[in-house]
Amino acid sequence: MTTRRQFIVIAAACAVPAAARAQIDPNLAQNRKAAFQEARRRIVGDAIVRPGRVKLTLPPLIDNPLALEVFADEATGFFHHNGNLSITFSSARVDHTSDPGPVSRVVVGRLVLPVSGAFSPH
């Protein structure tokens, strides 16, 4: 007697054509490992990769009390282009010429910085 589970396995095996099963690369794990090794080689070159933490020395931060401050209700959009991260900020504004005034989202500023600076540990 065939169990329900065995029937489902047999039906699924018959339903999938051999051409679809042949599309799976038999060397998938080796190809992924080779791609990882190539990516690591592009990043670190021939240097030996050792486990552990990397100590970064950053210059001291000098606070500027006259630096511009902008209030934003939300970060409206994020855009990555040419190694830079662009963040668009917006705020809700009300048109008081009518009652009730319609609320609009208005862009109040954009911040563009290198991706490496966006994910700085300090």
C-alpha positions, 0 to 999 in steps of 0.5 A: 500500500502506498502512503499519502507522502509516498504518492506526493513524492512520486507525483512531484517527481513525475510532474517535474520534467527532466529538463527542469531538473537538468537546469540545476548546476551540479557544481553550484557549491564550487561556483559559489566558493570560487565567487567568494574567493574572487570577491575576497581577493578583489577586496584584500588582494594577496594579504592574509585574512586573519580572524579578529578585530580591526582597530581603526584610528579616527581623527578626533571629532570637533563639535561645531555649535554653529552647524546647520540643523534641519528637522525632518519628519521622515527619511523619504528615500534612499539612493545608492549611486557611484559609491555614495548614499543619498538620503532624502528627508521630508516634513509635513507642511500644511497650507493654511489658506483653506480650512481644513488645510491640505497636508503635503510632504515637502523635501527639506534636505538631502544628505549625500555621503560615501557608503564607507562613511555611512557605516563607520563604527564610531 
